[in-house]
Amino acid sequence: MNSLPITVLLADEHKMYREALALTLSQDPRIQVIGQCGNGLEAEKLFSTLKPDIALIDITVHAARGFTTAAHIIAIYPEARIIGLSTFFTHAYALRIVASGGKGYLTKSMSYVHILEAIRRVAEGETYLCSELQQQD
């Protein structure tokens, strides 16, 4: 098992949510938030510069939709591990992010414990869909 922290990039247009999530994730020594931004174009640039283990990208992030941002990053970095983040409990969105090469889909209402689990599992190479979607089946 790797003892280095999992590096994370956060892209969400809602600054308060993004900063609160970064602060919360930073409480876990297994996670290191190495970058934050408020739009898709910034996310693409930061991913290129920082090369995080995981990028959490709001699917509705401004300047380039999160789906488009994920697809652009994955086209350049096929090994990228991107988790789509949304307020919506929608199978279609989860399927779309996975179809674009993303490795997970989380809703903003998830607990901190589940977000950590998703980051850990995606970092280990798994695909993770939030429990709210799994319960809708």
Secondary structure, DSSP 4 states (H G I P E B T S, - for coil): ---SPEEEEEE-S-HHHHHHHHHHHTTSTTEEEEEEESBHHHHHHHHHHH--SEEEEETT-BTS-HHHHHHHHHHH-TT--EEEEES---HHHHHHHHHTT--EEEETTS-HHHHHHHHHHHHTT--EE-HHHHHH-
